[in-house]
């Protein structure tokens, strides 16, 4: 897709390792994981809210028809 090969990826990882150090990388990944998890939970909550809103509107429409 971007034309990034194995050597380029290894070079990027090496630069990150040098820049942050070996002890800081697990902490960064842990924070990234928490962020992704929080984002997914937010998306699920938004879907649930949207579905419940749609169901309420459908029930209102059924009541109006009767």
N, C-alpha and C positions, 0 to 999 in steps of 0.2 A: 504494500500500500504506500508506504513512505520511502521505500527503498532502504530501510534500516536492516543491516545484516547482523550477524552474531558478533563480529568484531566491534561494531559501533555500540551495541548494547553492553558488551563487556567494558568498553571504555567509559560509557556513561555510569555504569555501576561502580567502577573504580574511582571515578571523580567524586561520586556521592560518598563512597566509603572514606576517601581522603578528607572531603569537606566536613562531614558530620562525625566521623569516627565510628568505630565498631560498637561502642556502648550506646550511642545515641540512636542508631538505626532501629533496634527493636522498639524503643519508645515511640519513634515516629510511626512505625507500622501499627503499633497498638492504637495510637491516636487516629490514624487513618481508618482502621477497622471500626472504631467506635463511631466515627463520622459516617461511614457507609451504613452501619447498622441503624443509626439514628435516622438517616435519610430514608431507608427502606421502611422503617416503622411509620414515619410521617406519610409516606406514600400510601401505606396500607390504611392509615386512619383517614386520609383524604378519600380513598376509594369507598371505605365504609360510609363516610358521611354523604358522598354523592349517591350511593346506592340507597341509603335510607331516605334521602330527600326525594329521589325518583319514586320510591315506593309510596311515600306520603302523597305525592302529587297524583299518582295513579289512583289511590284510594279516594282522593277528593273528586277526581273525574268520575269514578264509578258512582259515588254518592249523588253527584249532580245528574247523572243519567237516569238514576232510579227515581 
